Amino acid sequence: MSNAATQNDAPLKPTDMAAYGILTLISLYCAIPFVWVFVASLDAEPGQFLAWPDEWTLNNYIDIFTVHDGLLWIVNSLIIVGTATLVVVVLGGLGGYALSRSTGWWRRPFLYTIILIRVVPPTALIVPLYKVLLTANAAVGTVVRAIVPSDLVRPTMHIFGFIDGYLGIILVLAATQLPLALWIMKTFFDTIPRDYEEAAVMDGATLMQRIRRVLIPLALPGLGAAGLFAFIIAWGDFLMPLIFLSSSELQTLPLGLFRAYMRVNQLDYGFMTALAVIYTLPAVIAFGFARRFLVQTFSGGVKG
């Protein structure tokens, strides 16, 4: 205890002071864009350069919901990304457990095959993926038009359509994030001793009881980490919604921010920066909740 206190009270070496000084300067430099975005979002007359506001206002945030379709963008983003994250967590947990407990020869080739999907640039998959989803969307459209009244075909396709529909973009985002989740959960389940499951079997627990009472509580840190990565990456995905969503009713926050930046007339920096602040909040909040799970997952998981 005294040795630790002595080490903490020891004066910093010149090299350490220089390192901390450089890190501080780099941190301040990296923080400037975030400070500008936040300050400009509260400025009555923001500009493209960092400046202290002459007049503070919340009108930039109010206009997002009153003048623009900000609430619709937020709801669409939460529905799409939240559902995709749930799909990734469920399938990643089940698949990771199966891969961890399997001993077949195919396991390692399968793991390397699915992780190679992360290596392929998303732009290289756009054309074949769009063709596949377009074919599936045509089949779904035929069924919907046969059983749904004509005035409800468009709203129904907005839900179940593979192109310009919730279902298609949810499946695309979930599929792109699932390989990483499978690796995270497989690695995490490897750290969970099988003694827990064997003890539950000896106590007469069924498969569902073992999953609900043993595996899920033990796997929560891994599930939290996998869900955090899936949510943050899917929340920031711009390319897939841009390609597969075209209706204004399905527009998400990244698309709303992009449309604001692509306006022909003068840029509204107040609107853009306020929307950018709102855009970053869910990811920051999600990281705050799942940070403990993330640290526990990558520091060794369950010790047994």
LUMBA-727888 format. One record per residue (C-alpha): x, y, z; residue number from 1. Coordinates in Angstrom, 2 decimals. Each point is the difference from the previous one (the first is absolute). Last residue first. Layout:
N
site u=X	v=Y	w=Z	resi=NUM;
...
//
This chain:
304
site u=-14.26	v=-20.12	w=-13.61	resi=304;
site u=0.67	v=3.51	w=-1.18	resi=303;
site u=-2.70	v=1.41	w=-2.18	resi=302;
site u=0.96	v=2.51	w=-2.68	resi=301;
site u=3.74	v=0.62	w=-0.36	resi=300;
site u=0.61	v=3.73	w=-0.17	resi=299;
site u=-1.70	v=0.42	w=-3.37	resi=298;
site u=-3.44	v=-0.97	w=1.24	resi=297;
site u=0.27	v=1.75	w=3.36	resi=296;
site u=0.98	v=3.32	w=-1.60	resi=295;
site u=-2.83	v=-0.18	w=-2.52	resi=294;
site u=-2.57	v=-0.99	w=2.62	resi=293;
site u=0.99	v=2.98	w=2.14	resi=292;
site u=-0.20	v=2.31	w=-3.01	resi=291;
site u=-3.49	v=-1.22	w=-0.92	resi=290;
site u=-2.06	v=2.78	w=1.59	resi=289;
site u=2.35	v=2.85	w=-0.84	resi=288;
site u=0.60	v=-1.36	w=-3.49	resi=287;
site u=-3.74	v=-0.03	w=-0.67	resi=286;
site u=-0.30	v=3.59	w=1.26	resi=285;
site u=2.85	v=1.14	w=-2.28	resi=284;
site u=-1.53	v=-1.82	w=-2.98	resi=283;
site u=-3.43	v=1.46	w=0.72	resi=282;
site u=1.41	v=3.58	w=0.40	resi=281;
site u=2.00	v=0.24	w=-3.25	resi=280;
site u=-2.93	v=0.72	w=-2.33	resi=279;
site u=-1.55	v=2.51	w=2.38	resi=278;
site u=3.25	v=1.98	w=-0.06	resi=277;
site u=0.19	v=-0.31	w=-3.80	resi=276;
site u=-3.59	v=1.23	w=-0.33	resi=275;
site u=0.90	v=3.09	w=2.02	resi=274;
site u=3.09	v=0.49	w=-2.17	resi=273;
site u=-1.93	v=-0.30	w=-3.25	resi=272;
site u=-2.87	v=2.25	w=1.08	resi=271;
site u=2.29	v=2.75	w=1.26	resi=270;
site u=2.29	v=-0.30	w=-3.00	resi=269;
site u=-2.84	v=0.65	w=-2.42	resi=268;
site u=1.86	v=-0.25	w=-3.30	resi=267;
site u=-0.87	v=2.58	w=-2.61	resi=266;
site u=-2.14	v=-1.20	w=-2.92	resi=265;
site u=0.59	v=-3.15	w=-2.03	resi=264;
site u=-0.52	v=-2.39	w=2.89	resi=263;
site u=2.41	v=-2.91	w=0.16	resi=262;
site u=0.91	v=0.51	w=3.68	resi=261;
site u=-3.61	v=-0.20	w=1.13	resi=260;
site u=-0.57	v=-3.12	w=-2.11	resi=259;
site u=3.02	v=-1.63	w=1.65	resi=258;
site u=-1.21	v=0.80	w=3.51	resi=257;
site u=-3.42	v=-1.43	w=-0.79	resi=256;
site u=1.61	v=-3.08	w=-1.54	resi=255;
site u=2.11	v=-0.59	w=3.10	resi=254;
site u=-3.11	v=0.50	w=2.18	resi=253;
site u=-2.21	v=-2.48	w=-1.85	resi=252;
site u=-2.49	v=0.45	w=-2.83	resi=251;
site u=-2.79	v=-2.58	w=-0.11	resi=250;
site u=-2.94	v=2.35	w=-0.65	resi=249;
site u=2.10	v=1.94	w=-2.54	resi=248;
site u=0.08	v=-3.10	w=-2.17	resi=247;
site u=3.34	v=-0.98	w=-1.57	resi=246;
site u=1.55	v=-2.58	w=2.30	resi=245;
site u=2.29	v=-2.79	w=-1.30	resi=244;
site u=2.97	v=1.95	w=-1.33	resi=243;
site u=0.17	v=2.92	w=2.45	resi=242;
site u=-0.98	v=-2.26	w=2.91	resi=241;
site u=2.93	v=-2.31	w=-0.87	resi=240;
site u=2.59	v=2.73	w=-0.52	resi=239;
site u=-0.54	v=2.01	w=3.18	resi=238;
site u=0.79	v=-2.39	w=2.82	resi=237;
site u=0.60	v=1.92	w=3.23	resi=236;
site u=-2.82	v=-1.65	w=1.93	resi=235;
site u=0.97	v=-3.40	w=-1.45	resi=234;
site u=3.57	v=0.36	w=1.28	resi=233;
site u=-1.08	v=1.26	w=3.44	resi=232;
site u=-2.80	v=-2.55	w=0.42	resi=231;
site u=1.98	v=-3.04	w=-1.15	resi=230;
site u=3.03	v=0.90	w=2.12	resi=229;
site u=-2.16	v=0.55	w=3.08	resi=228;
site u=-2.03	v=-3.16	w=-0.60	resi=227;
site u=3.14	v=-2.12	w=-0.19	resi=226;
site u=1.37	v=1.59	w=3.17	resi=225;
site u=-3.30	v=-0.40	w=1.88	resi=224;
site u=-0.38	v=-3.60	w=-1.16	resi=223;
site u=3.51	v=-0.75	w=1.20	resi=222;
site u=-0.63	v=1.61	w=3.39	resi=221;
site u=-3.42	v=-1.73	w=0.28	resi=220;
site u=1.39	v=-3.48	w=-0.74	resi=219;
site u=-0.01	v=-1.26	w=3.60	resi=218;
site u=-3.57	v=1.15	w=0.61	resi=217;
site u=-1.09	v=-1.41	w=-3.41	resi=216;
site u=1.74	v=-3.37	w=0.44	resi=215;
site u=-1.22	v=-1.03	w=3.43	resi=214;
site u=-3.63	v=0.88	w=0.74	resi=213;
site u=-1.52	v=0.56	w=-3.44	resi=212;
site u=2.20	v=-2.30	w=-2.11	resi=211;
site u=0.12	v=-2.76	w=2.60	resi=210;
site u=-3.76	v=0.29	w=0.54	resi=209;
site u=-0.60	v=-0.22	w=-3.74	resi=208;
site u=2.12	v=-3.14	w=-0.25	resi=207;
site u=-1.69	v=-1.63	w=2.98	resi=206;
site u=1.40	v=0.13	w=3.52	resi=205;
site u=0.13	v=-3.30	w=1.92	resi=204;
site u=2.51	v=1.02	w=2.67	resi=203;
site u=2.67	v=-2.11	w=-1.69	resi=202;
site u=-0.67	v=1.93	w=-3.20	resi=201;
site u=0.52	v=3.28	w=1.84	resi=200;
site u=3.30	v=-1.27	w=1.39	resi=199;
site u=1.07	v=-1.03	w=-3.49	resi=198;
site u=-0.85	v=3.48	w=-1.29	resi=197;
site u=2.09	v=1.74	w=2.65	resi=196;
site u=2.83	v=-2.53	w=-0.39	resi=195;
site u=0.24	v=0.91	w=-3.69	resi=194;
site u=2.34	v=2.82	w=0.96	resi=193;
site u=-0.81	v=3.41	w=-1.55	resi=192;
site u=3.11	v=1.43	w=-1.68	resi=191;
site u=-0.77	v=-1.68	w=-3.34	resi=190;
site u=-3.45	v=1.61	w=0.20	resi=189;
site u=1.71	v=3.40	w=-0.31	resi=188;
site u=2.01	v=-0.95	w=-3.08	resi=187;
site u=-3.10	v=-1.37	w=-1.72	resi=186;
site u=-1.96	v=3.08	w=1.04	resi=185;
site u=2.53	v=2.45	w=-1.42	resi=184;
site u=0.53	v=-2.01	w=-3.17	resi=183;
site u=-3.73	v=-0.34	w=-0.62	resi=182;
site u=-0.52	v=3.71	w=0.66	resi=181;
site u=2.67	v=0.89	w=-2.56	resi=180;
site u=-1.68	v=-2.19	w=-2.62	resi=179;
site u=-3.50	v=1.37	w=0.84	resi=178;
site u=0.67	v=3.68	w=-0.73	resi=177;
site u=-0.47	v=-0.08	w=-3.80	resi=176;
site u=-2.93	v=-2.40	w=0.23	resi=175;
site u=-1.81	v=2.16	w=2.56	resi=174;
site u=0.37	v=3.12	w=-2.15	resi=173;
site u=-1.32	v=-1.81	w=-3.08	resi=172;
site u=-2.83	v=-1.69	w=1.89	resi=171;
site u=-1.16	v=3.31	w=1.50	resi=170;
site u=0.28	v=1.74	w=-3.39	resi=169;
site u=-2.23	v=-2.60	w=-1.64	resi=168;
site u=-2.60	v=-0.26	w=2.75	resi=167;
site u=-0.54	v=3.75	w=0.38	resi=166;
site u=-0.84	v=0.56	w=-3.64	resi=165;
site u=1.36	v=1.86	w=-3.02	resi=164;
site u=1.20	v=-3.25	w=-1.55	resi=163;
site u=-0.56	v=-3.15	w=2.04	resi=162;
site u=-3.60	v=0.97	w=0.69	resi=161;
site u=-1.77	v=-1.19	w=3.16	resi=160;
site u=-0.60	v=3.31	w=1.78	resi=159;
site u=0.00	v=2.58	w=-2.79	resi=158;
site u=-1.64	v=-2.67	w=-2.14	resi=157;
site u=-2.98	v=0.02	w=2.37	resi=156;
site u=-0.28	v=3.79	w=-0.17	resi=155;
site u=0.07	v=-0.17	w=-3.85	resi=154;
site u=-2.51	v=-2.85	w=-0.32	resi=153;
site u=-2.55	v=1.50	w=2.39	resi=152;
site u=-2.10	v=1.92	w=-2.57	resi=151;
site u=-0.03	v=-3.05	w=-2.28	resi=150;
site u=-1.49	v=-2.29	w=2.62	resi=149;
site u=2.41	v=-2.72	w=1.18	resi=148;
site u=-0.10	v=-3.71	w=-0.96	resi=147;
site u=1.09	v=-0.10	w=-3.65	resi=146;
site u=1.94	v=3.26	w=0.01	resi=145;
site u=2.00	v=-1.23	w=2.98	resi=144;
site u=0.88	v=-3.32	w=-1.65	resi=143;
site u=1.20	v=1.63	w=-3.21	resi=142;
site u=1.93	v=2.64	w=1.95	resi=141;
site u=1.78	v=-2.69	w=2.01	resi=140;
site u=1.17	v=-1.66	w=-3.21	resi=139;
site u=1.12	v=3.32	w=-1.48	resi=138;
site u=1.85	v=0.84	w=3.21	resi=137;
site u=1.86	v=-3.31	w=-0.11	resi=136;
site u=1.19	v=0.75	w=-3.54	resi=135;
site u=1.02	v=3.53	w=1.00	resi=134;
site u=1.75	v=-1.34	w=3.09	resi=133;
site u=2.15	v=-2.33	w=-2.10	resi=132;
site u=0.78	v=2.71	w=-2.57	resi=131;
site u=0.83	v=2.55	w=2.71	resi=130;
site u=2.37	v=-2.48	w=1.64	resi=129;
site u=1.71	v=-0.71	w=-3.31	resi=128;
site u=0.49	v=3.74	w=-0.67	resi=127;
site u=0.86	v=1.15	w=3.53	resi=126;
site u=2.50	v=-2.71	w=0.88	resi=125;
site u=3.14	v=1.72	w=-1.29	resi=124;
site u=-1.05	v=3.23	w=1.73	resi=123;
site u=0.00	v=-1.83	w=3.33	resi=122;
site u=3.74	v=-0.70	w=-0.32	resi=121;
site u=0.78	v=-3.71	w=0.57	resi=120;
site u=2.04	v=-0.46	w=3.19	resi=119;
site u=-3.02	v=-0.36	w=2.29	resi=118;
site u=-1.22	v=-2.92	w=-2.13	resi=117;
site u=3.38	v=-1.63	w=0.65	resi=116;
site u=-1.15	v=-0.39	w=3.61	resi=115;
site u=-2.71	v=-2.39	w=-1.18	resi=114;
site u=2.47	v=-2.22	w=-1.85	resi=113;
site u=2.55	v=-0.07	w=2.80	resi=112;
site u=-2.63	v=-1.20	w=2.45	resi=111;
site u=-1.33	v=-2.60	w=-2.44	resi=110;
site u=3.49	v=-1.35	w=-0.69	resi=109;
site u=0.53	v=-0.32	w=3.79	resi=108;
site u=-3.31	v=-1.76	w=0.71	resi=107;
site u=-0.05	v=-2.46	w=-2.92	resi=106;
site u=2.12	v=-2.61	w=1.74	resi=105;
site u=-2.72	v=-0.51	w=2.59	resi=104;
site u=0.55	v=0.71	w=3.70	resi=103;
site u=-3.04	v=2.13	w=0.76	resi=102;
site u=-0.39	v=1.70	w=3.39	resi=101;
site u=1.42	v=3.36	w=-0.99	resi=100;
site u=-1.60	v=0.05	w=-3.44	resi=99;
site u=-3.43	v=-0.82	w=1.43	resi=98;
site u=0.35	v=2.62	w=2.74	resi=97;
site u=1.08	v=2.64	w=-2.51	resi=96;
site u=-2.92	v=-0.86	w=-2.26	resi=95;
site u=-2.56	v=0.35	w=2.77	resi=94;
site u=1.48	v=3.22	w=1.33	resi=93;
site u=0.66	v=1.48	w=-3.44	resi=92;
site u=-3.51	v=-0.89	w=-1.15	resi=91;
site u=-1.61	v=1.71	w=3.00	resi=90;
site u=2.39	v=2.96	w=0.20	resi=89;
site u=0.02	v=0.60	w=-3.77	resi=88;
site u=-3.81	v=-0.11	w=-0.23	resi=87;
site u=-0.29	v=2.44	w=2.91	resi=86;
site u=2.54	v=2.32	w=-1.64	resi=85;
site u=-1.95	v=-0.05	w=-3.27	resi=84;
site u=-3.20	v=0.81	w=1.89	resi=83;
site u=1.62	v=2.95	w=1.78	resi=82;
site u=1.68	v=1.27	w=-3.18	resi=81;
site u=-3.18	v=0.01	w=-2.06	resi=80;
site u=-2.45	v=1.13	w=2.67	resi=79;
site u=2.37	v=2.55	w=1.54	resi=78;
site u=0.92	v=1.46	w=-3.39	resi=77;
site u=-3.63	v=0.25	w=-1.10	resi=76;
site u=-1.01	v=1.66	w=3.28	resi=75;
site u=2.86	v=2.51	w=-0.22	resi=74;
site u=-0.74	v=0.89	w=-3.62	resi=73;
site u=-3.71	v=0.39	w=0.71	resi=72;
site u=0.73	v=2.28	w=2.97	resi=71;
site u=2.30	v=2.12	w=-2.13	resi=70;
site u=-2.49	v=0.55	w=-2.80	resi=69;
site u=0.85	v=3.70	w=-0.44	resi=68;
site u=-1.67	v=3.22	w=1.05	resi=67;
site u=-1.35	v=-1.04	w=3.41	resi=66;
site u=2.27	v=-2.87	w=1.10	resi=65;
site u=3.35	v=1.17	w=-1.36	resi=64;
site u=-1.10	v=3.61	w=0.46	resi=63;
site u=-0.05	v=-0.46	w=3.78	resi=62;
site u=3.65	v=-1.08	w=0.02	resi=61;
site u=1.15	v=3.04	w=-1.96	resi=60;
site u=-2.35	v=2.17	w=2.02	resi=59;
site u=1.83	v=-0.80	w=3.23	resi=58;
site u=1.71	v=3.38	w=0.14	resi=57;
site u=3.14	v=1.78	w=1.19	resi=56;
site u=0.81	v=3.44	w=-1.38	resi=55;
site u=3.45	v=1.45	w=-0.74	resi=54;
site u=1.30	v=-3.53	w=-0.39	resi=53;
site u=3.72	v=-0.70	w=0.61	resi=52;
site u=1.62	v=-0.85	w=-3.31	resi=51;
site u=1.22	v=-3.17	w=-1.73	resi=50;
site u=-0.18	v=0.46	w=-3.76	resi=49;
site u=-2.70	v=-1.10	w=-2.45	resi=48;
site u=-2.49	v=2.47	w=1.38	resi=47;
site u=-2.73	v=0.00	w=2.61	resi=46;
site u=-2.58	v=2.77	w=0.35	resi=45;
site u=-2.24	v=-0.83	w=2.98	resi=44;
site u=2.73	v=-2.20	w=1.47	resi=43;
site u=-1.02	v=-3.06	w=2.04	resi=42;
site u=0.80	v=-2.56	w=-2.72	resi=41;
site u=3.15	v=2.00	w=-0.79	resi=40;
site u=1.32	v=-0.62	w=3.52	resi=39;
site u=-0.59	v=-3.76	w=-0.20	resi=38;
site u=1.44	v=-0.42	w=-3.50	resi=37;
site u=2.96	v=2.28	w=0.74	resi=36;
site u=0.83	v=-1.88	w=3.20	resi=35;
site u=-0.14	v=-3.32	w=-1.85	resi=34;
site u=2.26	v=1.34	w=-2.75	resi=33;
site u=2.50	v=1.37	w=2.59	resi=32;
site u=0.23	v=-3.23	w=2.02	resi=31;
site u=2.61	v=-1.59	w=-2.27	resi=30;
site u=2.33	v=2.98	w=0.45	resi=29;
site u=-0.52	v=-0.04	w=3.75	resi=28;
site u=0.77	v=-3.71	w=0.14	resi=27;
site u=3.14	v=0.43	w=-2.13	resi=26;
site u=1.20	v=2.82	w=2.25	resi=25;
site u=-0.64	v=-2.07	w=3.14	resi=24;
site u=1.77	v=-3.02	w=-1.49	resi=23;
site u=3.02	v=2.15	w=-0.81	resi=22;
site u=0.09	v=1.39	w=3.53	resi=21;
site u=-0.40	v=-3.44	w=1.55	resi=20;
site u=2.93	v=-1.29	w=-2.07	resi=19;
site u=2.15	v=3.02	w=0.86	resi=18;
site u=-0.76	v=-0.43	w=3.70	resi=17;
site u=0.86	v=-3.68	w=-0.22	resi=16;
site u=3.32	v=0.78	w=-1.72	resi=15;
site u=0.81	v=2.64	w=2.61	resi=14;
site u=-0.60	v=-2.56	w=2.76	resi=13;
site u=-3.01	v=0.44	w=2.20	resi=12;
site u=0.55	v=0.51	w=3.70	resi=11;
site u=-0.67	v=-3.01	w=2.26	resi=10;
site u=-3.24	v=0.24	w=1.99	resi=9;
site u=-1.64	v=-2.90	w=-1.86	resi=8;
site u=3.10	v=-2.18	w=0.39	resi=7;
site u=0.19	v=0.75	w=3.73	resi=6;
site u=-3.68	v=-0.83	w=0.43	resi=5;
site u=0.51	v=-3.31	w=-1.81	resi=4;
site u=3.01	v=-0.80	w=2.17	resi=3;
site u=-1.94	v=0.90	w=3.14	resi=2;
site u=-2.80	v=-2.37	w=-0.93	resi=1;
//
